[in-house]
Amino acid sequence: MKDWKEIVRQEVERVLSEYLAREKPPSTTEGVTSKELIILFSGTRWPEDQFFNQLAALAESGPRLVCVASQTFHAAHSLSWESRAFPPNATRVVSPPEKWLYEAAKEADAVVVACLSLNSAAKLSLGIADSVPTILIRQALEHGKPVLVAEESTVIRQAAILPNAPPKLRRLAEDAYHGVAELGVRFVAPADLCRALAETFYVPVNETPKRLAKTRPTKRRVFVTSEDIWKVSARGEKQIIVPEDAVVTDEARDYAKRVGVEILRQ
């Protein structure tokens, strides 16, 4: 006698394995190779080492990197910025003009923000765009381009306000970063930047049309209602022809007798 439980278990494992094979998550470089990414450095904080490690790993997959430093960031870290070894396929731009920002946001595939200051977050949440970070991020969002901040939202909020700051300032910081997230900006841990970008550009294969094409459609049964009888009677006809397996409701049958319509099956 067959062990039906074992058969069911094997079948479930087979279906799950096929499903997982189709839904395999993208690798850390999948879908990013041919992209152009703007890497924005803003504010006064220097990014973590994890961010630069992810940037180097990202560069190995081949995308074009345009590293943009705001005027505030370059003024605070000019020596580190100039001495930092960026990937060979990365271009450095310092405080570009507004026209360049509009064109860059339009042409790029995504914007990655190394650090997002509270000042920029507050302006963005209020719809203000008057600086390199705010114009670039605002334009990218308006063109439907993904914007990722390589900082976790909880960490960035804690770093933005001093521990002894008044509660009112803390609430303002919370509102500012929350407002940026509502605009569509995604906050990710620096160590997860490559994975997050791969997920952003990953397009899953939709196999539903193929499965539907292999499935034979079931025959739909016809239901005859009193409204169908009324339409026939209104046209002055005395017969209605329905399929052999049609379901005629009791109400339709009674109404047909009252108005003198004969129901004929094919």
C-alpha positions in Angstrom: 0.0 0.0 0.0 1.3 3.4 -0.9 2.3 5.9 1.8 0.1 8.8 0.6 1.6 11.1 3.2 5.1 10.6 1.8 3.8 11.0 -1.8 2.1 14.3 -0.8 5.3 15.5 1.0 7.4 14.7 -2.1 5.0 16.6 -4.4 5.0 19.6 -2.1 8.8 19.7 -2.0 8.9 19.5 -5.8 6.5 22.3 -6.3 8.3 24.5 -3.7 11.7 23.8 -5.3 10.3 24.8 -8.7 8.8 28.0 -7.2 12.0 29.0 -5.4 14.0 28.4 -8.6 11.7 30.8 -10.5 11.7 33.4 -7.7 15.4 33.3 -6.9 16.4 36.7 -5.5 18.8 38.7 -7.7 22.5 38.7 -7.1 24.2 41.8 -5.8 25.2 42.8 -9.3 22.2 41.6 -11.3 20.6 44.2 -13.5 23.1 47.0 -12.5 25.8 46.4 -15.1 24.6 48.8 -17.8 23.2 51.4 -15.5 24.3 55.0 -14.8 24.2 55.8 -11.1 24.7 59.1 -9.4 26.4 58.8 -6.1 25.6 61.9 -4.0 27.8 63.1 -1.1 26.1 65.8 0.9 26.0 67.3 4.4 28.9 67.4 6.8 29.2 63.7 7.8 31.8 61.4 6.1 30.2 58.1 4.9 31.0 54.8 6.7 33.7 52.5 5.4 31.0 50.0 4.6 29.6 52.4 2.1 32.9 52.7 0.2 33.3 48.9 0.3 29.9 48.5 -1.3 30.8 51.3 -3.8 33.9 49.3 -4.8 31.9 46.1 -5.2 29.3 47.9 -7.2 31.9 49.4 -9.5 33.2 45.9 -10.3 29.9 45.0 -12.0 30.4 47.7 -14.6 27.9 50.6 -14.1 29.0 54.1 -14.7 29.3 56.0 -11.5 29.0 59.8 -11.3 30.1 60.9 -7.8 28.7 64.3 -7.0 29.8 66.3 -3.9 27.7 69.2 -2.7 29.4 72.5 -1.8 28.9 71.8 1.9 30.3 68.3 1.8 33.4 69.4 -0.2 34.0 72.3 2.1 34.0 69.9 5.1 36.0 67.1 3.5 37.9 68.5 0.6 41.2 66.8 1.6 39.5 63.4 2.1 37.5 63.8 -1.1 40.6 64.6 -3.2 42.7 61.9 -1.6 40.1 59.2 -1.6 40.7 56.5 -4.3 37.5 56.2 -6.2 36.8 53.3 -8.7 38.3 53.8 -12.2 34.8 54.0 -13.8 33.7 56.8 -11.4 33.6 60.5 -12.4 33.9 63.2 -9.7 31.9 66.3 -9.9 31.9 69.1 -7.2 29.0 71.5 -6.7 27.7 71.3 -10.3 25.5 74.1 -11.7 21.7 73.7 -11.5 21.3 73.0 -15.3 23.7 70.1 -15.0 21.7 68.7 -12.1 18.5 68.7 -14.1 20.1 66.9 -17.0 21.9 64.4 -14.8 18.8 63.4 -12.9 17.0 62.9 -16.2 19.7 60.7 -17.7 20.7 58.6 -14.7 19.0 55.4 -13.8 19.2 55.9 -10.0 20.5 58.2 -7.3 22.4 56.9 -4.3 22.8 59.3 -1.4 25.8 58.6 0.9 24.5 60.8 3.7 21.4 62.9 3.8 21.5 65.8 6.2 18.6 66.9 8.3 18.6 70.3 6.4 18.2 68.6 3.1 15.6 66.2 4.4 13.5 69.1 5.9 13.7 71.0 2.6 12.6 68.0 0.6 9.7 67.2 2.8 8.5 70.8 2.4 8.9 70.8 -1.3 12.0 73.1 -1.3 14.7 72.5 -3.9 17.5 75.1 -3.7 20.7 73.2 -3.3 22.7 70.4 -5.0 21.1 67.6 -2.9 17.6 68.8 -2.9 17.5 69.7 -6.7 19.1 66.4 -7.6 16.8 64.2 -5.5 13.7 66.2 -6.3 14.4 65.9 -10.1 15.2 62.2 -9.8 11.9 61.5 -8.0 9.9 63.6 -10.5 11.4 61.6 -13.4 10.5 58.4 -11.6 14.1 57.4 -10.8 14.8 55.4 -7.7 16.6 57.2 -4.9 18.3 55.2 -2.2 19.9 56.6 1.0 22.7 54.4 2.2 21.8 54.9 5.9 19.2 53.2 8.0 16.4 55.7 9.0 16.8 55.0 12.7 20.5 55.6 12.6 20.3 58.7 10.5 17.7 60.3 12.8 19.9 59.6 15.8 22.9 61.2 14.1 21.0 64.3 13.0 20.0 65.5 16.5 22.2 65.7 19.6 21.1 63.5 22.5 20.3 66.5 24.7 18.3 68.4 22.1 14.8 69.5 23.0 12.0 67.1 22.2 10.6 69.5 19.7 13.7 69.3 17.6 13.7 65.5 17.7 10.1 65.5 16.5 11.0 67.9 13.6 13.8 65.5 12.6 11.5 62.6 12.7 8.9 64.4 10.6 11.6 65.5 8.0 13.0 62.0 7.4 9.5 60.5 7.5 8.4 63.0 4.9 11.3 62.1 2.6 10.4 58.4 2.9 6.8 59.3 1.9 8.2 60.9 -1.3 9.6 57.5 -2.3 13.2 57.7 -1.0 14.3 54.3 0.3 16.7 54.0 3.3 19.0 51.0 3.4 21.9 49.9 5.6 25.3 50.8 4.0 26.3 47.1 3.9 23.1 46.2 1.9 23.5 48.9 -0.8 24.4 46.4 -3.6 21.6 44.1 -2.7 19.1 46.9 -2.5 20.2 48.2 -6.0 19.9 44.7 -7.5 16.4 44.4 -6.0 15.5 47.8 -7.5 16.4 46.9 -11.0 15.3 43.2 -10.8 12.4 42.4 -13.1 10.8 39.0 -12.2 9.7 36.8 -15.0 5.9 36.6 -15.2 5.0 33.0 -16.2 1.3 33.4 -15.7 0.5 33.9 -19.5 2.4 30.7 -20.3 0.6 28.7 -17.6 -2.8 30.1 -18.8 -1.9 29.1 -22.4 -1.4 25.5 -21.3 -4.6 25.4 -19.4 -7.7 24.4 -21.3 -10.5 26.8 -20.5 -13.5 25.2 -18.8 -16.8 25.6 -20.6 -19.0 28.2 -19.0 -22.6 27.3 -18.3 -25.3 29.6 -19.5 -27.9 30.9 -17.0 -31.2 32.1 -18.3 -33.0 34.6 -16.1 -36.3 36.4 -16.2 -34.5 39.4 -17.8 -33.5 37.3 -20.8 -37.2 36.3 -21.2 -38.3 39.9 -20.9 -35.8 40.9 -23.7 -37.2 38.2 -26.0 -40.8 39.2 -25.3 -40.0 42.9 -25.8 -38.8 42.1 -29.3 -42.1 40.4 -30.1 -40.5 37.0 -30.2 -42.2 33.8 -28.9 -39.3 31.5 -28.6 -35.8 31.6 -27.0 -33.2 29.0 -27.9 -30.7 28.1 -25.1 -27.9 25.6 -24.9 -28.7 22.0 -23.8 -26.9 22.4 -20.5 -28.2 25.9 -19.8 -29.7 26.6 -16.3 -33.1 28.2 -16.5 -34.1 29.8 -13.2 -37.6 29.1 -11.8 -38.4 32.8 -12.0 -37.5 32.8 -15.7 -39.6 29.7 -16.4 -42.6 31.2 -14.6 -42.2 34.5 -16.4 -42.0 32.7 -19.8 -45.3 31.0 -19.2 -47.0 34.3 -18.3 -45.8 36.2 -21.4 -46.1 33.2 -23.8 -42.4 32.6 -24.6 -41.3 29.0 -25.3 -37.9 27.9 -24.0 -36.2 25.6 -26.6 -33.0 23.7 -25.9 -30.4 23.1 -28.7 
